[in-house]
Amino acid sequence: MSTLLVSSKGQIVLPAALRRRLGMGPGARIEVLEEADGLKLRVVRSVATADVTGMAGMVKAPARGVPRRLEDFDPASLLTRSRRGKP
């Protein structure tokens, strides 16, 4: 357990080993919860947002045979074909 010193500005410094272990860098946020027996510190992990349009074209499927048409995915035509015995 570490002992922290409060500065004249009310700031505390977490030991470097603890910051590294928790993956905290500059700008990291810590939530302070007041409990009956003291304070509880919790690292706030933010989820990075991603722009979906920036991901366009990342995954490419290999071309296999004949290009498919929209009708190939129509449920009614699939049922008709399966009843006729066509693949």
PyMOL Python script that loads the backbone (N, CA, C, O; Angstrom):
from pymol import cmd

cmd.read_pdbstr("""\
ATOM      1  N   MET A   1       0.852  -1.169   0.000  1.00  0.00           N
ATOM      2  CA  MET A   1       0.000   0.000   0.000  1.00  0.00           C
ATOM      3  C   MET A   1       0.899   1.234   0.000  1.00  0.00           C
ATOM      4  O   MET A   1       1.925   1.273   0.680  1.00  0.00           O
ATOM      5  N   SER A   2       0.498   2.233  -0.769  1.00  0.00           N
ATOM      6  CA  SER A   2       1.260   3.474  -0.863  1.00  0.00           C
ATOM      7  C   SER A   2       0.568   4.573  -0.062  1.00  0.00           C
ATOM      8  O   SER A   2      -0.653   4.577   0.094  1.00  0.00           O
ATOM      9  N   THR A   3       1.374   5.498   0.438  1.00  0.00           N
ATOM     10  CA  THR A   3       0.843   6.682   1.104  1.00  0.00           C
ATOM     11  C   THR A   3       1.025   7.848   0.146  1.00  0.00           C
ATOM     12  O   THR A   3       2.115   8.042  -0.392  1.00  0.00           O
ATOM     13  N   LEU A   4      -0.025   8.625  -0.072  1.00  0.00           N
ATOM     14  CA  LEU A   4       0.029   9.745  -0.991  1.00  0.00           C
ATOM     15  C   LEU A   4       0.073  11.046  -0.213  1.00  0.00           C
ATOM     16  O   LEU A   4      -0.504  11.150   0.869  1.00  0.00           O
ATOM     17  N   LEU A   5       0.752  12.028  -0.759  1.00  0.00           N
ATOM     18  CA  LEU A   5       0.864  13.344  -0.141  1.00  0.00           C
ATOM     19  C   LEU A   5      -0.012  14.321  -0.918  1.00  0.00           C
ATOM     20  O   LEU A   5       0.033  14.351  -2.148  1.00  0.00           O
ATOM     21  N   VAL A   6      -0.798  15.109  -0.216  1.00  0.00           N
ATOM     22  CA  VAL A   6      -1.651  16.113  -0.849  1.00  0.00           C
ATOM     23  C   VAL A   6      -0.865  17.424  -0.908  1.00  0.00           C
ATOM     24  O   VAL A   6      -0.341  17.888   0.105  1.00  0.00           O
ATOM     25  N   SER A   7      -0.787  18.022  -2.113  1.00  0.00           N
ATOM     26  CA  SER A   7      -0.044  19.277  -2.276  1.00  0.00           C
ATOM     27  C   SER A   7      -0.872  20.451  -1.775  1.00  0.00           C
ATOM     28  O   SER A   7      -2.033  20.291  -1.397  1.00  0.00           O
ATOM     29  N   SER A   8      -0.258  21.639  -1.776  1.00  0.00           N
ATOM     30  CA  SER A   8      -0.974  22.845  -1.343  1.00  0.00           C
ATOM     31  C   SER A   8      -2.134  23.177  -2.283  1.00  0.00           C
ATOM     32  O   SER A   8      -3.057  23.895  -1.900  1.00  0.00           O
ATOM     33  N   LYS A   9      -2.089  22.660  -3.505  1.00  0.00           N
ATOM     34  CA  LYS A   9      -3.176  22.873  -4.471  1.00  0.00           C
ATOM     35  C   LYS A   9      -4.231  21.767  -4.388  1.00  0.00           C
ATOM     36  O   LYS A   9      -5.195  21.784  -5.153  1.00  0.00           O
ATOM     37  N   GLY A  10      -4.067  20.819  -3.484  1.00  0.00           N
ATOM     38  CA  GLY A  10      -5.022  19.731  -3.338  1.00  0.00           C
ATOM     39  C   GLY A  10      -4.766  18.581  -4.294  1.00  0.00           C
ATOM     40  O   GLY A  10      -5.629  17.719  -4.461  1.00  0.00           O
ATOM     41  N   GLN A  11      -3.609  18.547  -4.919  1.00  0.00           N
ATOM     42  CA  GLN A  11      -3.294  17.495  -5.877  1.00  0.00           C
ATOM     43  C   GLN A  11      -2.580  16.335  -5.196  1.00  0.00           C
ATOM     44  O   GLN A  11      -1.859  16.525  -4.217  1.00  0.00           O
ATOM     45  N   ILE A  12      -2.786  15.139  -5.721  1.00  0.00           N
ATOM     46  CA  ILE A  12      -2.052  13.967  -5.262  1.00  0.00           C
ATOM     47  C   ILE A  12      -1.329  13.363  -6.461  1.00  0.00           C
ATOM     48  O   ILE A  12      -1.748  13.524  -7.607  1.00  0.00           O
ATOM     49  N   VAL A  13      -0.235  12.665  -6.172  1.00  0.00           N
ATOM     50  CA  VAL A  13       0.529  12.010  -7.236  1.00  0.00           C
ATOM     51  C   VAL A  13       0.514  10.520  -6.970  1.00  0.00           C
ATOM     52  O   VAL A  13       0.890  10.063  -5.890  1.00  0.00           O
ATOM     53  N   LEU A  14       0.069   9.758  -7.978  1.00  0.00           N
ATOM     54  CA  LEU A  14       0.085   8.298  -7.868  1.00  0.00           C
ATOM     55  C   LEU A  14       1.469   7.802  -8.264  1.00  0.00           C
ATOM     56  O   LEU A  14       2.054   8.323  -9.214  1.00  0.00           O
ATOM     57  N   PRO A  15       2.004   6.820  -7.568  1.00  0.00           N
ATOM     58  CA  PRO A  15       3.326   6.285  -7.910  1.00  0.00           C
ATOM     59  C   PRO A  15       3.363   5.781  -9.360  1.00  0.00           C
ATOM     60  O   PRO A  15       2.380   5.249  -9.876  1.00  0.00           O
ATOM     61  N   ALA A  16       4.519   5.964  -9.995  1.00  0.00           N
ATOM     62  CA  ALA A  16       4.685   5.600 -11.406  1.00  0.00           C
ATOM     63  C   ALA A  16       4.387   4.122 -11.650  1.00  0.00           C
ATOM     64  O   ALA A  16       3.761   3.784 -12.655  1.00  0.00           O
ATOM     65  N   ALA A  17       4.820   3.238 -10.757  1.00  0.00           N
ATOM     66  CA  ALA A  17       4.588   1.797 -10.943  1.00  0.00           C
ATOM     67  C   ALA A  17       3.086   1.498 -10.963  1.00  0.00           C
ATOM     68  O   ALA A  17       2.630   0.666 -11.748  1.00  0.00           O
ATOM     69  N   LEU A  18       2.327   2.164 -10.114  1.00  0.00           N
ATOM     70  CA  LEU A  18       0.877   1.978 -10.072  1.00  0.00           C
ATOM     71  C   LEU A  18       0.223   2.499 -11.346  1.00  0.00           C
ATOM     72  O   LEU A  18      -0.671   1.853 -11.894  1.00  0.00           O
ATOM     73  N   ARG A  19       0.662   3.664 -11.821  1.00  0.00           N
ATOM     74  CA  ARG A  19       0.113   4.225 -13.071  1.00  0.00           C
ATOM     75  C   ARG A  19       0.389   3.301 -14.246  1.00  0.00           C
ATOM     76  O   ARG A  19      -0.480   3.081 -15.089  1.00  0.00           O
ATOM     77  N   ARG A  20       1.594   2.763 -14.300  1.00  0.00           N
ATOM     78  CA  ARG A  20       1.939   1.841 -15.399  1.00  0.00           C
ATOM     79  C   ARG A  20       1.085   0.576 -15.328  1.00  0.00           C
ATOM     80  O   ARG A  20       0.566   0.117 -16.345  1.00  0.00           O
ATOM     81  N   ARG A  21       0.942   0.020 -14.138  1.00  0.00           N
ATOM     82  CA  ARG A  21       0.165  -1.210 -13.966  1.00  0.00           C
ATOM     83  C   ARG A  21      -1.293  -1.010 -14.354  1.00  0.00           C
ATOM     84  O   ARG A  21      -1.923  -1.925 -14.883  1.00  0.00           O
ATOM     85  N   LEU A  22      -1.839   0.183 -14.095  1.00  0.00           N
ATOM     86  CA  LEU A  22      -3.229   0.479 -14.431  1.00  0.00           C
ATOM     87  C   LEU A  22      -3.396   1.028 -15.840  1.00  0.00           C
ATOM     88  O   LEU A  22      -4.521   1.259 -16.282  1.00  0.00           O
ATOM     89  N   GLY A  23      -2.293   1.241 -16.553  1.00  0.00           N
ATOM     90  CA  GLY A  23      -2.356   1.761 -17.917  1.00  0.00           C
ATOM     91  C   GLY A  23      -2.819   3.199 -17.972  1.00  0.00           C
ATOM     92  O   GLY A  23      -3.523   3.593 -18.902  1.00  0.00           O
ATOM     93  N   MET A  24      -2.433   3.983 -16.990  1.00  0.00           N
ATOM     94  CA  MET A  24      -2.857   5.391 -16.924  1.00  0.00           C
ATOM     95  C   MET A  24      -1.773   6.291 -17.501  1.00  0.00           C
ATOM     96  O   MET A  24      -0.604   6.196 -17.130  1.00  0.00           O
ATOM     97  N   GLY A  25      -2.178   7.156 -18.405  1.00  0.00           N
ATOM     98  CA  GLY A  25      -1.269   8.127 -18.983  1.00  0.00           C
ATOM     99  C   GLY A  25      -1.779   9.525 -18.712  1.00  0.00           C
ATOM    100  O   GLY A  25      -2.737   9.701 -17.959  1.00  0.00           O
ATOM    101  N   PRO A  26      -1.152  10.523 -19.317  1.00  0.00           N
ATOM    102  CA  PRO A  26      -1.618  11.903 -19.150  1.00  0.00           C
ATOM    103  C   PRO A  26      -3.072  12.034 -19.585  1.00  0.00           C
ATOM    104  O   PRO A  26      -3.462  11.521 -20.634  1.00  0.00           O
ATOM    105  N   GLY A  27      -3.863  12.715 -18.784  1.00  0.00           N
ATOM    106  CA  GLY A  27      -5.268  12.919 -19.113  1.00  0.00           C
ATOM    107  C   GLY A  27      -6.190  11.809 -18.637  1.00  0.00           C
ATOM    108  O   GLY A  27      -7.399  11.876 -18.860  1.00  0.00           O
ATOM    109  N   ALA A  28      -5.635  10.773 -17.973  1.00  0.00           N
ATOM    110  CA  ALA A  28      -6.467   9.677 -17.459  1.00  0.00           C
ATOM    111  C   ALA A  28      -7.436  10.237 -16.423  1.00  0.00           C
ATOM    112  O   ALA A  28      -7.118  11.190 -15.712  1.00  0.00           O
ATOM    113  N   ARG A  29      -8.598   9.645 -16.346  1.00  0.00           N
ATOM    114  CA  ARG A  29      -9.621  10.111 -15.403  1.00  0.00           C
ATOM    115  C   ARG A  29      -9.803   9.085 -14.293  1.00  0.00           C
ATOM    116  O   ARG A  29      -9.793   7.875 -14.522  1.00  0.00           O
ATOM    117  N   ILE A  30      -9.972   9.615 -13.073  1.00  0.00           N
ATOM    118  CA  ILE A  30     -10.197   8.782 -11.898  1.00  0.00           C
ATOM    119  C   ILE A  30     -11.469   9.260 -11.226  1.00  0.00           C
ATOM    120  O   ILE A  30     -11.661  10.456 -11.009  1.00  0.00           O
ATOM    121  N   GLU A  31     -12.329   8.321 -10.903  1.00  0.00           N
ATOM    122  CA  GLU A  31     -13.566   8.636 -10.203  1.00  0.00           C
ATOM    123  C   GLU A  31     -13.312   8.463  -8.706  1.00  0.00           C
ATOM    124  O   GLU A  31     -12.721   7.468  -8.287  1.00  0.00           O
ATOM    125  N   VAL A  32     -13.756   9.431  -7.898  1.00  0.00           N
ATOM    126  CA  VAL A  32     -13.585   9.370  -6.452  1.00  0.00           C
ATOM    127  C   VAL A  32     -14.942   9.103  -5.821  1.00  0.00           C
ATOM    128  O   VAL A  32     -15.890   9.865  -6.005  1.00  0.00           O
ATOM    129  N   LEU A  33     -15.018   8.007  -5.074  1.00  0.00           N
ATOM    130  CA  LEU A  33     -16.254   7.630  -4.393  1.00  0.00           C
ATOM    131  C   LEU A  33     -16.033   7.765  -2.891  1.00  0.00           C
ATOM    132  O   LEU A  33     -15.079   7.217  -2.340  1.00  0.00           O
ATOM    133  N   GLU A  34     -16.918   8.495  -2.245  1.00  0.00           N
ATOM    134  CA  GLU A  34     -16.817   8.650  -0.795  1.00  0.00           C
ATOM    135  C   GLU A  34     -17.603   7.523  -0.143  1.00  0.00           C
ATOM    136  O   GLU A  34     -18.790   7.340  -0.413  1.00  0.00           O
ATOM    137  N   GLU A  35     -16.935   6.778   0.709  1.00  0.00           N
ATOM    138  CA  GLU A  35     -17.560   5.676   1.422  1.00  0.00           C
ATOM    139  C   GLU A  35     -17.480   5.942   2.918  1.00  0.00           C
ATOM    140  O   GLU A  35     -16.808   6.881   3.345  1.00  0.00           O
ATOM    141  N   ALA A  36     -18.152   5.135   3.710  1.00  0.00           N
ATOM    142  CA  ALA A  36     -18.202   5.332   5.160  1.00  0.00           C
ATOM    143  C   ALA A  36     -16.815   5.304   5.796  1.00  0.00           C
ATOM    144  O   ALA A  36     -16.549   6.053   6.737  1.00  0.00           O
ATOM    145  N   ASP A  37     -15.926   4.443   5.287  1.00  0.00           N
ATOM    146  CA  ASP A  37     -14.607   4.303   5.896  1.00  0.00           C
ATOM    147  C   ASP A  37     -13.494   5.037   5.148  1.00  0.00           C
ATOM    148  O   ASP A  37     -12.325   4.882   5.500  1.00  0.00           O
ATOM    149  N   GLY A  38     -13.824   5.826   4.133  1.00  0.00           N
ATOM    150  CA  GLY A  38     -12.793   6.582   3.416  1.00  0.00           C
ATOM    151  C   GLY A  38     -13.173   6.845   1.973  1.00  0.00           C
ATOM    152  O   GLY A  38     -14.351   6.918   1.623  1.00  0.00           O
ATOM    153  N   LEU A  39     -12.152   6.986   1.144  1.00  0.00           N
ATOM    154  CA  LEU A  39     -12.356   7.255  -0.275  1.00  0.00           C
ATOM    155  C   LEU A  39     -11.977   6.034  -1.097  1.00  0.00           C
ATOM    156  O   LEU A  39     -11.083   5.266  -0.739  1.00  0.00           O
ATOM    157  N   LYS A  40     -12.676   5.882  -2.196  1.00  0.00           N
ATOM    158  CA  LYS A  40     -12.357   4.805  -3.132  1.00  0.00           C
ATOM    159  C   LYS A  40     -12.066   5.463  -4.472  1.00  0.00           C
ATOM    160  O   LYS A  40     -12.866   6.259  -4.964  1.00  0.00           O
ATOM    161  N   LEU A  41     -10.915   5.130  -5.067  1.00  0.00           N
ATOM    162  CA  LEU A  41     -10.540   5.666  -6.377  1.00  0.00           C
ATOM    163  C   LEU A  41     -10.784   4.582  -7.418  1.00  0.00           C
ATOM    164  O   LEU A  41     -10.457   3.414  -7.208  1.00  0.00           O
ATOM    165  N   ARG A  42     -11.361   4.986  -8.539  1.00  0.00           N
ATOM    166  CA  ARG A  42     -11.644   4.039  -9.623  1.00  0.00           C
ATOM    167  C   ARG A  42     -11.240   4.678 -10.931  1.00  0.00           C
ATOM    168  O   ARG A  42     -11.631   5.809 -11.220  1.00  0.00           O
ATOM    169  N   VAL A  43     -10.457   3.961 -11.730  1.00  0.00           N
ATOM    170  CA  VAL A  43     -10.041   4.464 -13.036  1.00  0.00           C
ATOM    171  C   VAL A  43     -11.238   4.401 -13.971  1.00  0.00           C
ATOM    172  O   VAL A  43     -11.879   3.359 -14.100  1.00  0.00           O
ATOM    173  N   VAL A  44     -11.538   5.526 -14.625  1.00  0.00           N
ATOM    174  CA  VAL A  44     -12.648   5.590 -15.574  1.00  0.00           C
ATOM    175  C   VAL A  44     -12.088   5.234 -16.943  1.00  0.00           C
ATOM    176  O   VAL A  44     -11.232   5.941 -17.476  1.00  0.00           O
ATOM    177  N   ARG A  45     -12.568   4.146 -17.503  1.00  0.00           N
ATOM    178  CA  ARG A  45     -12.112   3.697 -18.826  1.00  0.00           C
ATOM    179  C   ARG A  45     -13.113   4.168 -19.864  1.00  0.00           C
ATOM    180  O   ARG A  45     -14.270   3.748 -19.854  1.00  0.00           O
ATOM    181  N   SER A  46     -12.680   5.018 -20.739  1.00  0.00           N
ATOM    182  CA  SER A  46     -13.580   5.476 -21.793  1.00  0.00           C
ATOM    183  C   SER A  46     -13.439   4.571 -22.999  1.00  0.00           C
ATOM    184  O   SER A  46     -12.358   4.053 -23.279  1.00  0.00           O
ATOM    185  N   VAL A  47     -14.522   4.388 -23.701  1.00  0.00           N
ATOM    186  CA  VAL A  47     -14.528   3.574 -24.909  1.00  0.00           C
ATOM    187  C   VAL A  47     -14.292   4.499 -26.088  1.00  0.00           C
ATOM    188  O   VAL A  47     -15.031   5.461 -26.299  1.00  0.00           O
ATOM    189  N   ALA A  48     -13.274   4.203 -26.836  1.00  0.00           N
ATOM    190  CA  ALA A  48     -12.962   5.023 -28.005  1.00  0.00           C
ATOM    191  C   ALA A  48     -14.053   4.875 -29.059  1.00  0.00           C
ATOM    192  O   ALA A  48     -14.487   3.763 -29.361  1.00  0.00           O
ATOM    193  N   THR A  49     -14.485   5.979 -29.605  1.00  0.00           N
ATOM    194  CA  THR A  49     -15.486   5.921 -30.662  1.00  0.00           C
ATOM    195  C   THR A  49     -14.782   5.834 -32.013  1.00  0.00           C
ATOM    196  O   THR A  49     -13.689   6.367 -32.200  1.00  0.00           O
ATOM    197  N   ALA A  50     -15.418   5.167 -32.918  1.00  0.00           N
ATOM    198  CA  ALA A  50     -14.843   4.997 -34.254  1.00  0.00           C
ATOM    199  C   ALA A  50     -15.877   5.411 -35.285  1.00  0.00           C
ATOM    200  O   ALA A  50     -17.070   5.146 -35.135  1.00  0.00           O
ATOM    201  N   ASP A  51     -15.403   6.060 -36.323  1.00  0.00           N
ATOM    202  CA  ASP A  51     -16.267   6.444 -37.423  1.00  0.00           C
ATOM    203  C   ASP A  51     -16.364   5.258 -38.375  1.00  0.00           C
ATOM    204  O   ASP A  51     -15.359   4.829 -38.943  1.00  0.00           O
ATOM    205  N   VAL A  52     -17.554   4.738 -38.547  1.00  0.00           N
ATOM    206  CA  VAL A  52     -17.763   3.545 -39.362  1.00  0.00           C
ATOM    207  C   VAL A  52     -17.355   3.779 -40.805  1.00  0.00           C
ATOM    208  O   VAL A  52     -16.861   2.858 -41.456  1.00  0.00           O
ATOM    209  N   THR A  53     -17.547   4.980 -41.322  1.00  0.00           N
ATOM    210  CA  THR A  53     -17.186   5.233 -42.724  1.00  0.00           C
ATOM    211  C   THR A  53     -15.690   5.083 -42.952  1.00  0.00           C
ATOM    212  O   THR A  53     -15.261   4.785 -44.067  1.00  0.00           O
ATOM    213  N   GLY A  54     -14.897   5.284 -41.916  1.00  0.00           N
ATOM    214  CA  GLY A  54     -13.460   5.107 -42.045  1.00  0.00           C
ATOM    215  C   GLY A  54     -13.056   3.645 -42.163  1.00  0.00           C
ATOM    216  O   GLY A  54     -11.919   3.344 -42.528  1.00  0.00           O
ATOM    217  N   MET A  55     -13.963   2.744 -41.862  1.00  0.00           N
ATOM    218  CA  MET A  55     -13.658   1.315 -41.911  1.00  0.00           C
ATOM    219  C   MET A  55     -14.060   0.672 -43.236  1.00  0.00           C
ATOM    220  O   MET A  55     -13.815  -0.516 -43.446  1.00  0.00           O
ATOM    221  N   ALA A  56     -14.662   1.433 -44.115  1.00  0.00           N
ATOM    222  CA  ALA A  56     -15.119   0.891 -45.391  1.00  0.00           C
ATOM    223  C   ALA A  56     -13.937   0.329 -46.181  1.00  0.00           C
ATOM    224  O   ALA A  56     -12.902   0.981 -46.314  1.00  0.00           O
ATOM    225  N   GLY A  57     -14.102  -0.864 -46.694  1.00  0.00           N
ATOM    226  CA  GLY A  57     -13.080  -1.482 -47.525  1.00  0.00           C
ATOM    227  C   GLY A  57     -12.014  -2.226 -46.755  1.00  0.00           C
ATOM    228  O   GLY A  57     -11.068  -2.733 -47.358  1.00  0.00           O
ATOM    229  N   MET A  58     -12.135  -2.310 -45.428  1.00  0.00           N
ATOM    230  CA  MET A  58     -11.109  -3.003 -44.644  1.00  0.00           C
ATOM    231  C   MET A  58     -11.144  -4.510 -44.878  1.00  0.00           C
ATOM    232  O   MET A  58     -10.103  -5.168 -44.889  1.00  0.00           O
ATOM    233  N   VAL A  59     -12.336  -5.046 -45.064  1.00  0.00           N
ATOM    234  CA  VAL A  59     -12.477  -6.487 -45.262  1.00  0.00           C
ATOM    235  C   VAL A  59     -12.918  -6.727 -46.696  1.00  0.00           C
ATOM    236  O   VAL A  59     -13.919  -6.175 -47.155  1.00  0.00           O
ATOM    237  N   LYS A  60     -12.172  -7.540 -47.380  1.00  0.00           N
ATOM    238  CA  LYS A  60     -12.522  -7.865 -48.761  1.00  0.00           C
ATOM    239  C   LYS A  60     -12.726  -9.364 -48.855  1.00  0.00           C
ATOM    240  O   LYS A  60     -11.885 -10.149 -48.418  1.00  0.00           O
ATOM    241  N   ALA A  61     -13.844  -9.747 -49.427  1.00  0.00           N
ATOM    242  CA  ALA A  61     -14.125 -11.169 -49.633  1.00  0.00           C
ATOM    243  C   ALA A  61     -13.558 -11.590 -50.975  1.00  0.00           C
ATOM    244  O   ALA A  61     -13.688 -10.865 -51.962  1.00  0.00           O
ATOM    245  N   PRO A  62     -12.935 -12.747 -51.019  1.00  0.00           N
ATOM    246  CA  PRO A  62     -12.404 -13.208 -52.298  1.00  0.00           C
ATOM    247  C   PRO A  62     -13.550 -13.536 -53.259  1.00  0.00           C
ATOM    248  O   PRO A  62     -14.584 -14.067 -52.853  1.00  0.00           O
ATOM    249  N   ALA A  63     -13.350 -13.215 -54.522  1.00  0.00           N
ATOM    250  CA  ALA A  63     -14.375 -13.499 -55.538  1.00  0.00           C
ATOM    251  C   ALA A  63     -14.426 -15.003 -55.759  1.00  0.00           C
ATOM    252  O   ALA A  63     -13.395 -15.653 -55.935  1.00  0.00           O
ATOM    253  N   ARG A  64     -15.648 -15.553 -55.748  1.00  0.00           N
ATOM    254  CA  ARG A  64     -15.809 -16.991 -55.968  1.00  0.00           C
ATOM    255  C   ARG A  64     -16.846 -17.209 -57.048  1.00  0.00           C
ATOM    256  O   ARG A  64     -18.046 -17.110 -56.788  1.00  0.00           O
ATOM    257  N   GLY A  65     -16.410 -17.498 -58.224  1.00  0.00           N
ATOM    258  CA  GLY A  65     -17.322 -17.878 -59.298  1.00  0.00           C
ATOM    259  C   GLY A  65     -18.161 -16.738 -59.838  1.00  0.00           C
ATOM    260  O   GLY A  65     -17.675 -15.622 -60.019  1.00  0.00           O
ATOM    261  N   VAL A  66     -19.421 -17.029 -60.092  1.00  0.00           N
ATOM    262  CA  VAL A  66     -20.350 -16.116 -60.748  1.00  0.00           C
ATOM    263  C   VAL A  66     -20.838 -15.059 -59.754  1.00  0.00           C
ATOM    264  O   VAL A  66     -21.182 -15.392 -58.620  1.00  0.00           O
ATOM    265  N   PRO A  67     -20.872 -13.791 -60.168  1.00  0.00           N
ATOM    266  CA  PRO A  67     -21.406 -12.760 -59.274  1.00  0.00           C
ATOM    267  C   PRO A  67     -22.865 -13.039 -58.939  1.00  0.00           C
ATOM    268  O   PRO A  67     -23.617 -13.524 -59.785  1.00  0.00           O
ATOM    269  N   ARG A  68     -23.263 -12.738 -57.725  1.00  0.00           N
ATOM    270  CA  ARG A  68     -24.633 -12.987 -57.286  1.00  0.00           C
ATOM    271  C   ARG A  68     -25.524 -11.807 -57.647  1.00  0.00           C
ATOM    272  O   ARG A  68     -25.066 -10.667 -57.711  1.00  0.00           O
ATOM    273  N   ARG A  69     -26.803 -12.094 -57.881  1.00  0.00           N
ATOM    274  CA  ARG A  69     -27.797 -11.060 -58.174  1.00  0.00           C
ATOM    275  C   ARG A  69     -28.692 -10.900 -56.959  1.00  0.00           C
ATOM    276  O   ARG A  69     -28.702 -11.758 -56.076  1.00  0.00           O
ATOM    277  N   LEU A  70     -29.434  -9.821 -56.907  1.00  0.00           N
ATOM    278  CA  LEU A  70     -30.339  -9.568 -55.796  1.00  0.00           C
ATOM    279  C   LEU A  70     -31.393 -10.665 -55.694  1.00  0.00           C
ATOM    280  O   LEU A  70     -31.794 -11.043 -54.593  1.00  0.00           O
ATOM    281  N   GLU A  71     -31.840 -11.175 -56.833  1.00  0.00           N
ATOM    282  CA  GLU A  71     -32.854 -12.238 -56.832  1.00  0.00           C
ATOM    283  C   GLU A  71     -32.331 -13.514 -56.157  1.00  0.00           C
ATOM    284  O   GLU A  71     -33.117 -14.316 -55.651  1.00  0.00           O
ATOM    285  N   ASP A  72     -31.022 -13.697 -56.150  1.00  0.00           N
ATOM    286  CA  ASP A  72     -30.443 -14.888 -55.519  1.00  0.00           C
ATOM    287  C   ASP A  72     -30.722 -14.927 -54.017  1.00  0.00           C
ATOM    288  O   ASP A  72     -30.641 -15.990 -53.402  1.00  0.00           O
ATOM    289  N   PHE A  73     -31.046 -13.789 -53.429  1.00  0.00           N
ATOM    290  CA  PHE A  73     -31.273 -13.718 -51.991  1.00  0.00           C
ATOM    291  C   PHE A  73     -32.741 -13.542 -51.632  1.00  0.00           C
ATOM    292  O   PHE A  73     -33.072 -13.357 -50.461  1.00  0.00           O
ATOM    293  N   ASP A  74     -33.617 -13.595 -52.615  1.00  0.00           N
ATOM    294  CA  ASP A  74     -35.055 -13.447 -52.381  1.00  0.00           C
ATOM    295  C   ASP A  74     -35.588 -14.745 -51.786  1.00  0.00           C
ATOM    296  O   ASP A  74     -35.459 -15.794 -52.418  1.00  0.00           O
ATOM    297  N   PRO A  75     -36.189 -14.714 -50.579  1.00  0.00           N
ATOM    298  CA  PRO A  75     -36.659 -15.954 -49.940  1.00  0.00           C
ATOM    299  C   PRO A  75     -37.669 -16.728 -50.783  1.00  0.00           C
ATOM    300  O   PRO A  75     -37.638 -17.959 -50.806  1.00  0.00           O
ATOM    301  N   ALA A  76     -38.555 -16.029 -51.468  1.00  0.00           N
ATOM    302  CA  ALA A  76     -39.566 -16.727 -52.279  1.00  0.00           C
ATOM    303  C   ALA A  76     -38.905 -17.486 -53.424  1.00  0.00           C
ATOM    304  O   ALA A  76     -39.265 -18.631 -53.696  1.00  0.00           O
ATOM    305  N   SER A  77     -37.950 -16.863 -54.090  1.00  0.00           N
ATOM    306  CA  SER A  77     -37.298 -17.555 -55.203  1.00  0.00           C
ATOM    307  C   SER A  77     -36.426 -18.697 -54.700  1.00  0.00           C
ATOM    308  O   SER A  77     -36.258 -19.695 -55.402  1.00  0.00           O
ATOM    309  N   LEU A  78     -35.870 -18.572 -53.503  1.00  0.00           N
ATOM    310  CA  LEU A  78     -35.080 -19.669 -52.942  1.00  0.00           C
ATOM    311  C   LEU A  78     -35.966 -20.882 -52.666  1.00  0.00           C
ATOM    312  O   LEU A  78     -35.567 -22.017 -52.926  1.00  0.00           O
ATOM    313  N   LEU A  79     -37.173 -20.642 -52.137  1.00  0.00           N
ATOM    314  CA  LEU A  79     -38.103 -21.744 -51.892  1.00  0.00           C
ATOM    315  C   LEU A  79     -38.529 -22.412 -53.192  1.00  0.00           C
ATOM    316  O   LEU A  79     -38.616 -23.637 -53.269  1.00  0.00           O
ATOM    317  N   THR A  80     -38.795 -21.599 -54.218  1.00  0.00           N
ATOM    318  CA  THR A  80     -39.208 -22.141 -55.499  1.00  0.00           C
ATOM    319  C   THR A  80     -38.108 -23.000 -56.095  1.00  0.00           C
ATOM    320  O   THR A  80     -38.367 -24.091 -56.602  1.00  0.00           O
ATOM    321  N   ARG A  81     -36.877 -22.505 -56.033  1.00  0.00           N
ATOM    322  CA  ARG A  81     -35.754 -23.257 -56.574  1.00  0.00           C
ATOM    323  C   ARG A  81     -35.527 -24.557 -55.830  1.00  0.00           C
ATOM    324  O   ARG A  81     -35.231 -25.582 -56.444  1.00  0.00           O
ATOM    325  N   SER A  82     -35.667 -24.524 -54.484  1.00  0.00           N
ATOM    326  CA  SER A  82     -35.433 -25.747 -53.703  1.00  0.00           C
ATOM    327  C   SER A  82     -36.522 -26.787 -53.997  1.00  0.00           C
ATOM    328  O   SER A  82     -36.255 -27.988 -53.947  1.00  0.00           O
ATOM    329  N   ARG A  83     -37.727 -26.343 -54.299  1.00  0.00           N
ATOM    330  CA  ARG A  83     -38.796 -27.286 -54.638  1.00  0.00           C
ATOM    331  C   ARG A  83     -38.577 -27.908 -56.005  1.00  0.00           C
ATOM    332  O   ARG A  83     -38.960 -29.052 -56.247  1.00  0.00           O
ATOM    333  N   ARG A  84     -37.940 -27.125 -56.922  1.00  0.00           N
ATOM    334  CA  ARG A  84     -37.661 -27.646 -58.257  1.00  0.00           C
ATOM    335  C   ARG A  84     -36.428 -28.524 -58.264  1.00  0.00           C
ATOM    336  O   ARG A  84     -36.188 -29.250 -59.228  1.00  0.00           O
ATOM    337  N   GLY A  85     -35.637 -28.465 -57.192  1.00  0.00           N
ATOM    338  CA  GLY A  85     -34.421 -29.285 -57.129  1.00  0.00           C
ATOM    339  C   GLY A  85     -33.194 -28.561 -57.652  1.00  0.00           C
ATOM    340  O   GLY A  85     -32.147 -29.184 -57.831  1.00  0.00           O
ATOM    341  N   LYS A  86     -33.296 -27.246 -57.905  1.00  0.00           N
ATOM    342  CA  LYS A  86     -32.141 -26.483 -58.360  1.00  0.00           C
ATOM    343  C   LYS A  86     -31.375 -25.987 -57.142  1.00  0.00           C
ATOM    344  O   LYS A  86     -31.971 -25.741 -56.093  1.00  0.00           O
ATOM    345  N   PRO A  87     -30.053 -25.837 -57.270  1.00  0.00           N
ATOM    346  CA  PRO A  87     -29.246 -25.345 -56.149  1.00  0.00           C
ATOM    347  C   PRO A  87     -29.458 -23.868 -55.899  1.00  0.00           C
ATOM    348  O   PRO A  87     -28.851 -23.302 -54.989  1.00  0.00           O
TER     349      PRO A  87
END
""", "prot")
cmd.dss("prot")
cmd.show_as("cartoon", "prot")
cmd.util.cbc("prot")
cmd.orient("prot")
